[in-house]
Amino acid sequence: MKTRMIIVAAPSGAGKSSFVERLAAEDSRLHDVITYTTRAMRNHESPGKPYFFISKEEFEKKIKEEFFIEWAQVHTNMYGTSYEQIQLAWAKDKVVIMDIDIQGVMTFKSKYPDAKTVFIMPPSIEELKRRVIKRDGAPPPDLEVRMANAEKEMTKAHEFDVQIVNDDFERSYAEFKKTVEKWIA
């Protein structure tokens, strides 16, 4: 059976978004699902890239309307994936690829048991911390929460179909790309 959904998870800052965005841009068979979030936009972001940014009130309204396949509070913000995004991709005969938090993976696997999963591991917690600070330009206020969550998330890596350590971006990305191409061939 052809793979129709690929889910990528990792601790915040491990590189999951970079991997997914790059591969979706390179391979027209893939559709990168855009999730909704209540977090503030970063300097290099815009609406729909990489998220649909909405208020907490709008998000809560969408929860009540059963708009999301899954949603979760991650660190201090809310994230959710809409049914609409999946349907749009499948209507175009695309393979859905998405990066979501570890809580969301379990929900997706229960609803789409044939989904393939990849866990992106940082080389170490110290390196992960350095990357998050570099990406955000300063230590985010919830840095310690993120690192504690990262350690918990990494204990779940063995539950994924594939684990890739992102120690060297180009090498790790090549491994990721090869894995996905094998699944969707």
Buried (B, 14 or more C-beta within 10 A) or exposed (E): EEBBBBBBBBBBBBBBBBBBBBBBEEBEEBBBBBBBBBBEEEEEEEEEEBBBBBEEEEBBEBEEEEBBBBBBEBBEBBBBBBEEBBEBBBEEEBBBBBBBBBBBBBBBBEEBEEBBBBBBBBBEBEBBBEBBBEEBEEEBEBBEEBBEBBEEBBEBBEBBEBBBBBEEEEEBBEBBBEBBEEBBE
